[in-house]
Amino acid sequence: MASRELLRIDPDKRSIIERHLSQVPVRLGELARELGVSAIKVSSMRTGVSGQVAREGDEYIIRVNRNEARERQRFTIAHELAHYLLHRNLIDTSSEGITDTVLYRSGAPEQVEFEANRLAADIVMPSALVDDMLKSEYQGIVTEATIENLAARFGVSKAAMELRLERMARA
Ligand SMILES: [Zn+2]
């Protein structure tokens, strides 16, 4: 059930990711560090911007907007981490790296943003874990309360979890 983006990542990095996908909520800070990101900074960013991943010298830095909700920041960190894994060339060729608006648009082709969103969902809401929990604790029945509880446990917004469950149901 992993996205094709996850399968595209080289095996060494993928095994680091997979090791982290067995604990809820996924520890994004640790994961990013192990993958080579130097720092995640909760920063003052201009209104309408959610996050950025940029290269500074030899280091890669992820920034998230301090004014956004914690759940939102988690998804943004995962989205920027996905860009770091999948779209390094785009980051390296711009002094601003990749800067995402609240709609996760960065000026990069739409496909690039779709890829980052799919991999981000894999990282913050690993489908195997969501599926296990849904079956073992909620008898596989999706209600408003189920969505709310799962969202809280994975540290994501209700909207993000709802979308995840819909996609899983269709897969
Ligand atoms: Zn993006």
Backbone and ligand atoms as CSV (ligand in chain L), in Angstrom:
chain,resi,resn,atom,element,x,y,z
A,1,MET,N,N,0.821,-1.214,0.000
A,1,MET,CA,C,0.000,0.000,0.000
A,1,MET,C,C,0.857,1.268,0.000
A,2,ALA,N,N,2.183,1.089,0.031
A,2,ALA,CA,C,3.045,2.271,0.017
A,2,ALA,C,C,2.928,2.968,-1.330
A,3,SER,N,N,3.080,4.280,-1.301
A,3,SER,CA,C,3.000,5.041,-2.540
A,3,SER,C,C,4.207,4.749,-3.422
A,4,ARG,N,N,4.064,5.049,-4.713
A,4,ARG,CA,C,5.221,4.808,-5.581
A,4,ARG,C,C,6.372,5.749,-5.239
A,5,GLU,N,N,6.055,6.879,-4.596
A,5,GLU,CA,C,7.131,7.773,-4.193
A,5,GLU,C,C,8.033,7.099,-3.147
A,6,LEU,N,N,7.406,6.393,-2.211
A,6,LEU,CA,C,8.202,5.711,-1.188
A,6,LEU,C,C,9.097,4.658,-1.844
A,7,LEU,N,N,8.576,3.984,-2.823
A,7,LEU,CA,C,9.339,2.930,-3.489
A,7,LEU,C,C,10.482,3.499,-4.342
A,8,ARG,N,N,10.378,4.785,-4.653
A,8,ARG,CA,C,11.389,5.423,-5.492
A,8,ARG,C,C,12.648,5.813,-4.706
A,9,ILE,N,N,12.509,5.883,-3.399
A,9,ILE,CA,C,13.628,6.336,-2.560
A,9,ILE,C,C,14.657,5.216,-2.420
A,10,ASP,N,N,15.927,5.582,-2.378
A,10,ASP,CA,C,16.947,4.525,-2.353
A,10,ASP,C,C,16.811,3.689,-1.072
A,11,PRO,N,N,17.180,2.400,-1.167
A,11,PRO,CA,C,16.892,1.436,-0.101
A,11,PRO,C,C,17.436,1.827,1.271
A,12,ASP,N,N,18.605,2.454,1.318
A,12,ASP,CA,C,19.155,2.844,2.620
A,12,ASP,C,C,18.239,3.831,3.331
A,13,LYS,N,N,17.829,4.855,2.577
A,13,LYS,CA,C,16.959,5.878,3.163
A,13,LYS,C,C,15.578,5.293,3.452
A,14,ARG,N,N,15.128,4.428,2.558
A,14,ARG,CA,C,13.801,3.843,2.754
A,14,ARG,C,C,13.763,2.997,4.022
A,15,SER,N,N,14.848,2.308,4.312
A,15,SER,CA,C,14.825,1.485,5.516
A,15,SER,C,C,14.815,2.361,6.775
A,16,ILE,N,N,15.450,3.523,6.697
A,16,ILE,CA,C,15.367,4.470,7.833
A,16,ILE,C,C,13.916,4.902,8.021
A,17,ILE,N,N,13.267,5.255,6.912
A,17,ILE,CA,C,11.870,5.695,6.997
A,17,ILE,C,C,11.001,4.575,7.545
A,18,GLU,N,N,11.163,3.390,6.999
A,18,GLU,CA,C,10.295,2.286,7.412
A,18,GLU,C,C,10.446,1.955,8.895
A,19,ARG,N,N,11.661,2.083,9.397
A,19,ARG,CA,C,11.888,1.839,10.822
A,19,ARG,C,C,11.083,2.831,11.671
A,20,HIS,N,N,10.969,4.065,11.173
A,20,HIS,CA,C,10.241,5.086,11.930
A,20,HIS,C,C,8.734,4.969,11.804
A,21,LEU,N,N,8.276,4.231,10.805
A,21,LEU,CA,C,6.839,4.179,10.560
A,21,LEU,C,C,6.120,3.155,11.439
A,22,SER,N,N,6.818,2.631,12.452
A,22,SER,CA,C,6.151,1.656,13.310
A,22,SER,C,C,5.728,2.273,14.634
A,23,GLN,N,N,6.029,3.542,14.854
A,23,GLN,CA,C,5.615,4.160,16.111
A,23,GLN,C,C,4.699,5.356,15.859
A,24,VAL,N,N,3.707,5.456,16.728
A,24,VAL,CA,C,2.713,6.521,16.594
A,24,VAL,C,C,2.817,7.457,17.785
A,25,PRO,N,N,2.831,8.790,17.602
A,25,PRO,CA,C,2.996,9.429,16.297
A,25,PRO,C,C,4.441,9.312,15.801
A,26,VAL,N,N,4.601,9.314,14.499
A,26,VAL,CA,C,5.929,9.208,13.902
A,26,VAL,C,C,6.787,10.381,14.376
A,27,ARG,N,N,8.017,10.076,14.806
A,27,ARG,CA,C,8.902,11.134,15.318
A,27,ARG,C,C,9.619,11.814,14.160
A,28,LEU,N,N,9.004,12.886,13.701
A,28,LEU,CA,C,9.479,13.548,12.484
A,28,LEU,C,C,10.852,14.186,12.638
A,29,GLY,N,N,11.112,14.763,13.811
A,29,GLY,CA,C,12.394,15.425,14.024
A,29,GLY,C,C,13.543,14.427,13.905
A,30,GLU,N,N,13.398,13.313,14.604
A,30,GLU,CA,C,14.420,12.264,14.556
A,30,GLU,C,C,14.579,11.717,13.152
A,31,LEU,N,N,13.463,11.472,12.509
A,31,LEU,CA,C,13.497,10.920,11.153
A,31,LEU,C,C,14.248,11.862,10.206
A,32,ALA,N,N,13.912,13.141,10.268
A,32,ALA,CA,C,14.555,14.117,9.381
A,32,ALA,C,C,16.054,14.163,9.638
A,33,ARG,N,N,16.430,14.167,10.904
A,33,ARG,CA,C,17.862,14.191,11.238
A,33,ARG,C,C,18.581,12.965,10.688
A,34,GLU,N,N,17.985,11.811,10.863
A,34,GLU,CA,C,18.630,10.584,10.370
A,34,GLU,C,C,18.742,10.579,8.850
A,35,LEU,N,N,17.850,11.294,8.197
A,35,LEU,CA,C,17.897,11.349,6.732
A,35,LEU,C,C,18.846,12.438,6.223
A,36,GLY,N,N,19.404,13.219,7.159
A,36,GLY,CA,C,20.421,14.191,6.745
A,36,GLY,C,C,19.996,15.651,6.786
A,37,VAL,N,N,18.771,15.924,7.260
A,37,VAL,CA,C,18.342,17.319,7.402
A,37,VAL,C,C,19.002,17.876,8.671
A,38,SER,N,N,19.629,19.050,8.568
A,38,SER,CA,C,20.379,19.592,9.706
A,38,SER,C,C,19.487,20.147,10.806
A,39,ALA,N,N,18.385,20.781,10.415
A,39,ALA,CA,C,17.528,21.380,11.433
A,39,ALA,C,C,16.115,21.587,10.915
A,40,ILE,N,N,15.176,21.515,11.853
A,40,ILE,CA,C,13.799,21.918,11.568
A,40,ILE,C,C,13.545,23.135,12.433
A,41,LYS,N,N,13.229,24.247,11.802
A,41,LYS,CA,C,13.041,25.484,12.545
A,41,LYS,C,C,11.597,25.955,12.449
A,42,VAL,N,N,11.015,26.226,13.604
A,42,VAL,CA,C,9.679,26.814,13.649
A,42,VAL,C,C,9.907,28.317,13.581
A,43,SER,N,N,9.559,28.918,12.453
A,43,SER,CA,C,10.014,30.276,12.150
A,43,SER,C,C,8.870,31.242,11.881
A,44,SER,N,N,9.209,32.517,11.955
A,44,SER,CA,C,8.278,33.535,11.474
A,44,SER,C,C,8.382,33.532,9.961
A,45,MET,N,N,7.284,33.240,9.302
A,45,MET,CA,C,7.278,33.234,7.842
A,45,MET,C,C,6.155,34.132,7.383
A,46,ARG,N,N,6.259,34.616,6.158
A,46,ARG,CA,C,5.223,35.549,5.739
A,46,ARG,C,C,3.881,34.818,5.622
A,47,THR,N,N,2.822,35.592,5.807
A,47,THR,CA,C,1.473,35.047,5.770
A,47,THR,C,C,1.234,34.348,4.441
A,48,GLY,N,N,0.612,33.194,4.498
A,48,GLY,CA,C,0.338,32.479,3.258
A,48,GLY,C,C,1.409,31.457,2.914
A,49,VAL,N,N,2.510,31.465,3.669
A,49,VAL,CA,C,3.561,30.470,3.451
A,49,VAL,C,C,3.514,29.467,4.604
A,50,SER,N,N,3.528,28.172,4.253
A,50,SER,CA,C,3.486,27.140,5.294
A,50,SER,C,C,4.845,26.579,5.638
A,51,GLY,N,N,5.715,26.483,4.632
A,51,GLY,CA,C,7.009,25.869,4.928
A,51,GLY,C,C,7.997,26.029,3.799
A,52,GLN,N,N,9.220,25.617,4.107
A,52,GLN,CA,C,10.304,25.766,3.135
A,52,GLN,C,C,11.372,24.720,3.423
A,53,VAL,N,N,11.980,24.240,2.356
A,53,VAL,CA,C,13.191,23.448,2.535
A,53,VAL,C,C,14.254,24.075,1.647
A,54,ALA,N,N,15.397,24.397,2.246
A,54,ALA,CA,C,16.435,25.102,1.494
A,54,ALA,C,C,17.813,24.593,1.873
A,55,ARG,N,N,18.728,24.795,0.958
A,55,ARG,CA,C,20.105,24.423,1.215
A,55,ARG,C,C,20.866,25.657,1.667
A,56,GLU,N,N,21.589,25.512,2.758
A,56,GLU,CA,C,22.422,26.615,3.244
A,56,GLU,C,C,23.826,26.053,3.415
A,57,GLY,N,N,24.701,26.390,2.478
A,57,GLY,CA,C,26.036,25.772,2.473
A,57,GLY,C,C,25.867,24.284,2.179
A,58,ASP,N,N,26.361,23.461,3.104
A,58,ASP,CA,C,26.213,22.013,2.910
A,58,ASP,C,C,25.022,21.452,3.674
A,59,GLU,N,N,24.253,22.348,4.275
A,59,GLU,CA,C,23.181,21.869,5.131
A,59,GLU,C,C,21.811,22.088,4.512
A,60,TYR,N,N,20.904,21.206,4.861
A,60,TYR,CA,C,19.508,21.369,4.455
A,60,TYR,C,C,18.694,21.704,5.688
A,61,ILE,N,N,17.900,22.766,5.559
A,61,ILE,CA,C,17.099,23.266,6.684
A,61,ILE,C,C,15.627,23.277,6.272
A,62,ILE,N,N,14.784,22.750,7.159
A,62,ILE,CA,C,13.336,22.833,6.945
A,62,ILE,C,C,12.780,23.893,7.893
A,63,ARG,N,N,11.940,24.752,7.351
A,63,ARG,CA,C,11.276,25.757,8.195
A,63,ARG,C,C,9.772,25.577,8.093
A,64,VAL,N,N,9.095,25.756,9.228
A,64,VAL,CA,C,7.629,25.750,9.206
A,64,VAL,C,C,7.126,27.026,9.858
A,65,ASN,N,N,5.970,27.457,9.421
A,65,ASN,CA,C,5.395,28.708,9.917
A,65,ASN,C,C,4.916,28.546,11.361
A,66,ARG,N,N,5.473,29.366,12.254
A,66,ARG,CA,C,5.153,29.250,13.679
A,66,ARG,C,C,3.692,29.571,13.992
A,67,ASN,N,N,3.023,30.267,13.068
A,67,ASN,CA,C,1.638,30.668,13.345
A,67,ASN,C,C,0.610,29.611,12.983
A,68,GLU,N,N,1.055,28.501,12.436
A,68,GLU,CA,C,0.090,27.462,12.063
A,68,GLU,C,C,-0.033,26.413,13.168
A,69,ALA,N,N,-1.150,25.687,13.128
A,69,ALA,CA,C,-1.422,24.686,14.166
A,69,ALA,C,C,-0.374,23.575,14.120
A,70,ARG,N,N,-0.151,22.985,15.270
A,70,ARG,CA,C,0.847,21.928,15.417
A,70,ARG,C,C,0.620,20.782,14.412
A,71,GLU,N,N,-0.626,20.366,14.229
A,71,GLU,CA,C,-0.927,19.261,13.305
A,71,GLU,C,C,-0.558,19.650,11.876
A,72,ARG,N,N,-0.865,20.875,11.562
A,72,ARG,CA,C,-0.546,21.407,10.248
A,72,ARG,C,C,0.976,21.464,10.056
A,73,GLN,N,N,1.672,21.899,11.095
A,73,GLN,CA,C,3.138,21.961,11.011
A,73,GLN,C,C,3.724,20.573,10.785
A,74,ARG,N,N,3.124,19.571,11.403
A,74,ARG,CA,C,3.633,18.201,11.210
A,74,ARG,C,C,3.500,17.779,9.752
A,75,PHE,N,N,2.358,18.059,9.167
A,75,PHE,CA,C,2.199,17.660,7.762
A,75,PHE,C,C,3.172,18.447,6.884
A,76,THR,N,N,3.351,19.723,7.212
A,76,THR,CA,C,4.279,20.545,6.426
A,76,THR,C,C,5.712,20.005,6.532
A,77,ILE,N,N,6.129,19.638,7.737
A,77,ILE,CA,C,7.476,19.066,7.897
A,77,ILE,C,C,7.620,17.825,7.005
A,78,ALA,N,N,6.599,16.967,7.027
A,78,ALA,CA,C,6.657,15.747,6.205
A,78,ALA,C,C,6.676,16.095,4.713
A,79,HIS,N,N,5.933,17.117,4.331
A,79,HIS,CA,C,5.893,17.553,2.927
A,79,HIS,C,C,7.270,18.075,2.498
A,80,GLU,N,N,7.897,18.880,3.339
A,80,GLU,CA,C,9.221,19.419,2.995
A,80,GLU,C,C,10.267,18.306,2.995
A,81,LEU,N,N,10.103,17.372,3.921
A,81,LEU,CA,C,11.012,16.229,3.955
A,81,LEU,C,C,10.875,15.409,2.665
A,82,ALA,N,N,9.662,15.304,2.176
A,82,ALA,CA,C,9.428,14.591,0.918
A,82,ALA,C,C,10.118,15.310,-0.243
A,83,HIS,N,N,10.034,16.630,-0.273
A,83,HIS,CA,C,10.766,17.377,-1.312
A,83,HIS,C,C,12.267,17.090,-1.200
A,84,TYR,N,N,12.761,17.093,0.028
A,84,TYR,CA,C,14.201,16.836,0.254
A,84,TYR,C,C,14.599,15.461,-0.303
A,85,LEU,N,N,13.731,14.498,-0.146
A,85,LEU,CA,C,14.045,13.140,-0.611
A,85,LEU,C,C,13.862,12.981,-2.115
A,86,LEU,N,N,12.861,13.661,-2.656
A,86,LEU,CA,C,12.475,13.408,-4.058
A,86,LEU,C,C,12.955,14.483,-5.034
A,87,HIS,N,N,13.119,15.700,-4.555
A,87,HIS,CA,C,13.313,16.828,-5.472
A,87,HIS,C,C,14.536,17.656,-5.114
A,88,ARG,N,N,15.610,16.971,-4.742
A,88,ARG,CA,C,16.825,17.653,-4.283
A,88,ARG,C,C,17.343,18.644,-5.322
A,89,ASN,N,N,17.225,18.261,-6.590
A,89,ASN,CA,C,17.749,19.131,-7.659
A,89,ASN,C,C,17.042,20.488,-7.674
A,90,LEU,N,N,15.730,20.474,-7.402
A,90,LEU,CA,C,14.981,21.738,-7.390
A,90,LEU,C,C,15.411,22.614,-6.210
A,91,ILE,N,N,15.729,21.969,-5.099
A,91,ILE,CA,C,16.163,22.718,-3.919
A,91,ILE,C,C,17.539,23.332,-4.180
A,92,ASP,N,N,18.404,22.530,-4.751
A,92,ASP,CA,C,19.798,22.968,-4.940
A,92,ASP,C,C,19.949,24.089,-5.960
A,93,THR,N,N,19.001,24.181,-6.875
A,93,THR,CA,C,19.165,25.173,-7.936
A,93,THR,C,C,18.479,26.499,-7.636
A,94,SER,N,N,17.961,26.654,-6.408
A,94,SER,CA,C,17.331,27.924,-6.056
A,94,SER,C,C,17.849,28.398,-4.699
A,95,SER,N,N,18.145,29.685,-4.598
A,95,SER,CA,C,18.657,30.192,-3.324
A,95,SER,C,C,17.571,30.149,-2.249
A,96,GLU,N,N,16.313,30.157,-2.676
A,96,GLU,CA,C,15.198,30.072,-1.717
A,96,GLU,C,C,14.751,28.642,-1.498
A,97,GLY,N,N,15.400,27.699,-2.154
A,97,GLY,CA,C,14.959,26.312,-2.061
A,97,GLY,C,C,13.550,26.166,-2.587
A,98,ILE,N,N,12.767,25.319,-1.929
A,98,ILE,CA,C,11.358,25.176,-2.287
A,98,ILE,C,C,10.555,25.817,-1.161
A,99,THR,N,N,9.713,26.772,-1.505
A,99,THR,CA,C,8.882,27.468,-0.520
A,99,THR,C,C,7.428,27.196,-0.848
A,100,ASP,N,N,6.707,26.627,0.112
A,100,ASP,CA,C,5.324,26.215,-0.128
A,100,ASP,C,C,4.309,27.163,0.472
A,101,THR,N,N,3.281,27.469,-0.305
A,101,THR,CA,C,2.164,28.252,0.216
A,101,THR,C,C,1.270,27.348,1.065
A,102,VAL,N,N,0.237,27.946,1.625
A,102,VAL,CA,C,-0.714,27.172,2.434
A,102,VAL,C,C,-1.406,26.078,1.617
A,103,LEU,N,N,-1.422,26.216,0.316
A,103,LEU,CA,C,-2.026,25.169,-0.520
A,103,LEU,C,C,-0.977,24.167,-1.003
A,104,TYR,N,N,0.212,24.252,-0.437
A,104,TYR,CA,C,1.335,23.428,-0.884
A,104,TYR,C,C,1.574,23.597,-2.376
A,105,ARG,N,N,1.698,24.868,-2.737
A,105,ARG,CA,C,2.135,25.186,-4.093
A,105,ARG,C,C,3.425,25.979,-3.948
A,106,SER,N,N,4.357,25.713,-4.811
A,106,SER,CA,C,5.677,26.325,-4.661
A,106,SER,C,C,6.178,26.949,-5.947
A,107,GLY,N,N,5.368,26.870,-7.003
A,107,GLY,CA,C,5.867,27.315,-8.294
A,107,GLY,C,C,6.472,26.158,-9.076
A,108,ALA,N,N,6.729,25.047,-8.398
A,108,ALA,CA,C,7.198,23.833,-9.089
A,108,ALA,C,C,5.996,23.214,-9.811
A,109,PRO,N,N,6.243,22.352,-10.807
A,109,PRO,CA,C,5.114,21.708,-11.494
A,109,PRO,C,C,4.179,20.993,-10.504
A,110,GLU,N,N,2.896,20.956,-10.847
A,110,GLU,CA,C,1.900,20.341,-9.978
A,110,GLU,C,C,2.282,18.923,-9.561
A,111,GLN,N,N,2.842,18.192,-10.507
A,111,GLN,CA,C,3.235,16.812,-10.252
A,111,GLN,C,C,4.199,16.711,-9.056
A,112,VAL,N,N,5.091,17.677,-8.970
A,112,VAL,CA,C,6.061,17.703,-7.876
A,112,VAL,C,C,5.332,17.823,-6.531
A,113,GLU,N,N,4.297,18.665,-6.504
A,113,GLU,CA,C,3.546,18.830,-5.255
A,113,GLU,C,C,2.700,17.601,-4.936
A,114,PHE,N,N,2.133,16.971,-5.958
A,114,PHE,CA,C,1.383,15.725,-5.724
A,114,PHE,C,C,2.296,14.672,-5.107
A,115,GLU,N,N,3.487,14.558,-5.668
A,115,GLU,CA,C,4.440,13.559,-5.158
A,115,GLU,C,C,4.783,13.833,-3.696
A,116,ALA,N,N,5.042,15.104,-3.390
A,116,ALA,CA,C,5.403,15.460,-2.009
A,116,ALA,C,C,4.237,15.196,-1.056
A,117,ASN,N,N,3.013,15.487,-1.499
A,117,ASN,CA,C,1.855,15.242,-0.636
A,117,ASN,C,C,1.627,13.756,-0.388
A,118,ARG,N,N,1.826,12.956,-1.426
A,118,ARG,CA,C,1.626,11.504,-1.238
A,118,ARG,C,C,2.669,10.911,-0.304
A,119,LEU,N,N,3.913,11.313,-0.493
A,119,LEU,CA,C,4.954,10.775,0.391
A,119,LEU,C,C,4.766,11.300,1.821
A,120,ALA,N,N,4.357,12.561,1.949
A,120,ALA,CA,C,4.106,13.125,3.282
A,120,ALA,C,C,3.016,12.338,4.002
A,121,ALA,N,N,1.968,11.974,3.280
A,121,ALA,CA,C,0.882,11.184,3.882
A,121,ALA,C,C,1.402,9.818,4.325
A,122,ASP,N,N,2.254,9.211,3.515
A,122,ASP,CA,C,2.863,7.926,3.890
A,122,ASP,C,C,3.663,8.039,5.175
A,123,ILE,N,N,4.303,9.194,5.355
A,123,ILE,CA,C,5.178,9.376,6.508
A,123,ILE,C,C,4.384,9.680,7.785
A,124,VAL,N,N,3.441,10.592,7.726
A,124,VAL,CA,C,2.720,10.948,8.971
A,124,VAL,C,C,1.549,10.026,9.290
A,125,MET,N,N,1.036,9.329,8.251
A,125,MET,CA,C,-0.087,8.406,8.488
A,125,MET,C,C,0.207,7.090,7.782
A,126,PRO,N,N,1.200,6.321,8.270
A,126,PRO,CA,C,1.566,5.079,7.586
A,126,PRO,C,C,0.324,4.185,7.423
A,127,SER,N,N,0.039,3.798,6.202
A,127,SER,CA,C,-1.237,3.125,5.951
A,127,SER,C,C,-1.365,1.812,6.714
A,128,ALA,N,N,-0.266,1.077,6.878
A,128,ALA,CA,C,-0.348,-0.199,7.594
A,128,ALA,C,C,-0.767,0.032,9.045
A,129,LEU,N,N,-0.212,1.069,9.656
A,129,LEU,CA,C,-0.551,1.372,11.051
A,129,LEU,C,C,-1.979,1.875,11.192
A,130,VAL,N,N,-2.358,2.760,10.282
A,130,VAL,CA,C,-3.718,3.297,10.339
A,130,VAL,C,C,-4.716,2.143,10.175
A,131,ASP,N,N,-4.415,1.273,9.233
A,131,ASP,CA,C,-5.289,0.147,8.947
A,131,ASP,C,C,-5.395,-0.808,10.145
A,132,ASP,N,N,-4.250,-1.132,10.750
A,132,ASP,CA,C,-4.242,-2.003,11.937
A,132,ASP,C,C,-5.098,-1.426,13.045
A,133,MET,N,N,-4.871,-0.135,13.318
A,133,MET,CA,C,-5.570,0.503,14.411
A,133,MET,C,C,-7.067,0.572,14.141
A,134,LEU,N,N,-7.386,0.894,12.889
A,134,LEU,CA,C,-8.798,0.985,12.505
A,134,LEU,C,C,-9.499,-0.362,12.735
A,135,LYS,N,N,-8.831,-1.438,12.359
A,135,LYS,CA,C,-9.451,-2.763,12.495
A,135,LYS,C,C,-9.469,-3.244,13.938
A,136,SER,N,N,-8.341,-3.054,14.651
A,136,SER,CA,C,-8.262,-3.645,15.985
A,136,SER,C,C,-9.026,-2.835,17.027
A,137,GLU,N,N,-9.108,-1.516,16.836
A,137,GLU,CA,C,-9.723,-0.707,17.886
A,137,GLU,C,C,-11.077,-0.110,17.515
A,138,TYR,N,N,-11.352,-0.078,16.227
A,138,TYR,CA,C,-12.623,0.544,15.821
A,138,TYR,C,C,-13.433,-0.385,14.925
A,139,GLN,N,N,-13.117,-1.665,14.975
A,139,GLN,CA,C,-13.830,-2.677,14.168
A,139,GLN,C,C,-13.913,-2.304,12.689
A,140,GLY,N,N,-12.970,-1.503,12.249
A,140,GLY,CA,C,-12.938,-1.137,10.836
A,140,GLY,C,C,-14.028,-0.164,10.416
A,141,ILE,N,N,-14.727,0.386,11.416
A,141,ILE,CA,C,-15.849,1.284,11.077
A,141,ILE,C,C,-15.421,2.746,11.187
A,142,VAL,N,N,-15.570,3.455,10.090
A,142,VAL,CA,C,-15.171,4.861,10.069
A,142,VAL,C,C,-16.362,5.752,10.432
A,143,THR,N,N,-16.276,6.386,11.595
A,143,THR,CA,C,-17.270,7.378,11.995
A,143,THR,C,C,-16.525,8.686,12.239
A,144,GLU,N,N,-17.272,9.742,12.512
A,144,GLU,CA,C,-16.638,11.020,12.851
A,144,GLU,C,C,-15.688,10.853,14.030
A,145,ALA,N,N,-16.157,10.086,15.024
A,145,ALA,CA,C,-15.339,9.896,16.229
A,145,ALA,C,C,-14.060,9.122,15.907
A,146,THR,N,N,-14.183,8.128,15.038
A,146,THR,CA,C,-12.998,7.355,14.640
A,146,THR,C,C,-11.974,8.269,13.992
A,147,ILE,N,N,-12.455,9.090,13.071
A,147,ILE,CA,C,-11.548,9.991,12.358
A,147,ILE,C,C,-10.858,10.929,13.351
A,148,GLU,N,N,-11.649,11.473,14.277
A,148,GLU,CA,C,-11.099,12.391,15.262
A,148,GLU,C,C,-10.041,11.718,16.138
A,149,ASN,N,N,-10.345,10.509,16.592
A,149,ASN,CA,C,-9.398,9.790,17.455
A,149,ASN,C,C,-8.120,9.433,16.715
A,150,LEU,N,N,-8.274,8.929,15.505
A,150,LEU,CA,C,-7.081,8.559,14.732
A,150,LEU,C,C,-6.238,9.792,14.432
A,151,ALA,N,N,-6.893,10.902,14.083
A,151,ALA,CA,C,-6.166,12.140,13.775
A,151,ALA,C,C,-5.359,12.578,14.996
A,152,ALA,N,N,-5.984,12.514,16.171
A,152,ALA,CA,C,-5.289,12.932,17.396
A,152,ALA,C,C,-4.090,12.030,17.662
A,153,ARG,N,N,-4.256,10.730,17.462
A,153,ARG,CA,C,-3.153,9.811,17.774
A,153,ARG,C,C,-1.991,9.950,16.803
A,154,PHE,N,N,-2.303,10.246,15.548
A,154,PHE,CA,C,-1.223,10.403,14.577
A,154,PHE,C,C,-0.706,11.852,14.517
A,155,GLY,N,N,-1.366,12.747,15.242
A,155,GLY,CA,C,-0.915,14.131,15.278
A,155,GLY,C,C,-1.136,14.859,13.963
A,156,VAL,N,N,-2.244,14.554,13.317
A,156,VAL,CA,C,-2.563,15.223,12.053
A,156,VAL,C,C,-3.952,15.857,12.160
A,157,SER,N,N,-4.295,16.671,11.173
A,157,SER,CA,C,-5.615,17.295,11.206
A,157,SER,C,C,-6.669,16.245,10.853
A,158,LYS,N,N,-7.890,16.547,11.261
A,158,LYS,CA,C,-9.003,15.647,10.956
A,158,LYS,C,C,-9.189,15.533,9.437
A,159,ALA,N,N,-9.023,16.662,8.751
A,159,ALA,CA,C,-9.191,16.663,7.288
A,159,ALA,C,C,-8.163,15.745,6.620
A,160,ALA,N,N,-6.937,15.790,7.119
A,160,ALA,CA,C,-5.879,14.957,6.530
A,160,ALA,C,C,-6.185,13.478,6.761
A,161,MET,N,N,-6.646,13.135,7.980
A,161,MET,CA,C,-6.947,11.726,8.270
A,161,MET,C,C,-8.155,11.250,7.462
A,162,GLU,N,N,-9.127,12.111,7.303
A,162,GLU,CA,C,-10.317,11.744,6.541
A,162,GLU,C,C,-9.940,11.400,5.092
A,163,LEU,N,N,-9.085,12.240,4.522
A,163,LEU,CA,C,-8.619,12.018,3.151
A,163,LEU,C,C,-7.829,10.711,3.060
A,164,ARG,N,N,-7.016,10.459,4.054
A,164,ARG,CA,C,-6.216,9.240,4.085
A,164,ARG,C,C,-7.121,8.007,4.109
A,165,LEU,N,N,-8.141,8.048,4.955
A,165,LEU,CA,C,-9.041,6.898,5.068
A,165,LEU,C,C,-9.831,6.677,3.793
A,166,GLU,N,N,-10.217,7.767,3.157
A,166,GLU,CA,C,-10.947,7.649,1.874
A,166,GLU,C,C,-10.067,6.996,0.818
A,167,ARG,N,N,-8.819,7.446,0.753
A,167,ARG,CA,C,-7.906,6.871,-0.245
A,167,ARG,C,C,-7.619,5.420,0.045
A,168,MET,N,N,-7.484,5.077,1.337
A,168,MET,CA,C,-7.213,3.686,1.689
A,168,MET,C,C,-8.394,2.802,1.324
A,169,ALA,N,N,-9.588,3.322,1.518
A,169,ALA,CA,C,-10.794,2.541,1.206
A,169,ALA,C,C,-10.885,2.240,-0.284
A,170,ARG,N,N,-10.347,3.156,-1.076
A,170,ARG,CA,C,-10.414,2.975,-2.522
A,170,ARG,C,C,-9.272,2.104,-3.054
A,171,ALA,N,N,-8.196,1.984,-2.273
A,171,ALA,CA,C,-6.999,1.269,-2.771
A,171,ALA,C,C,-7.255,-0.238,-2.888
L,1,ZN,ZN,ZN,5.703,21.541,-1.867
